[in-house]
Amino acid sequence: MKIPIITDRLVLRHFNKSDATALFALEAVKMLIDYLNRKYNITQFNAVTDSENLPAHRLLKRLRFHQKEYVRESIFVKGCWNNEIHWAIKKNSL
């Protein structure tokens, strides 16, 4: 029997700027959070975004995530250090 490995960390990549894609992403993340809460009783969700990933920031704000931490030069990507923003939400906030 395979046991699923579930994490409460959401990794968000750059989203296409179209409205349809943004709405699809919003609904997909809502459904994922709801599923993880119902099936595995996960109540705290965290996300990490690049500080320049504005579409992901808008998505998280629409989902009522709040910014927990701004980490400067925390990840080395494509030859330079980038900043990250850490976000969090509790299931009862949705």
N, C-alpha and C positions, 0 to 999 in steps of 0.2 A: 504494500500500500504506500503510495506516494503522499508525503506530508507537505502541504504548501508552505513556502517560506514567505511570510508577510512582513513588510516593514511599514512604519508610519512616516517614512521620509519620502516626500514627493520631489522628484527631480523634474524641473520644468526647463525645456529648451526654448529657443526662440520660436515664436508662433508667427505664422503668416499674418499679415496685417488686415486681411479681409474680414469683414463682419461675420460672415458665415463660419469661418474658421474659429474666430474668437468665441462665438456662441457654442460651437461644437466643443471646444476646449473647456468652456465653462461647465456645460452639462456633463461632459465626461468626468471632470474632476469631482463635481458634486456627486455623481453616481458612485465613483470610486470611494469617496469618503463615506458615503452612506452604507455601501456594501461592507467596507472594513469595520465600520462601527457595529452593524447588525451581526455580521458573521463572526468577528473576532473580538468584539467589545473594545476596540481601540477608540479612545476618546480624545487624545492629544495628537495633532498632526503638525508636522513641521515641513517647511520648504526652504530651499536655498537657491537664490538666483544671483546671476551676475548683476552688478550694480547698474549696468547699462542696458539690461534687458527690460525695457519699458513695457512691452506687451505682457510679459509675465507678471510685472508689478501690478498692472491694471487688472489682470485676471485675479490675482490673489486679493486685491482690495475689494473686488466685486464679490469674492467669496467670504469676505469679512476677516481675512487673515490680518494680523497686526505685525508690524515690524518689531522684531526682538533685538536685533543686533546688526550693526554695520561693521564689517571686518575689512580693514584696509590691507591691500596687497597679500591676500591669503592664498591665491592660486595662480600658478604660472601657466599661461596658455599662449601659444603662438608667439613665444619669445618675449612676453612681457607679463608683469605682475598685474592681476586684476583684483578688484574689490568684490566682496560678496555681501548680500543682504540675507539675513536669516529671518524667517517668518514663522508664525505659529497661530494655531486656532484650536479651540476645544469644540467637540461635536455639538454641545448644547448651545453654541454661539451661532450655528448655521440657521 
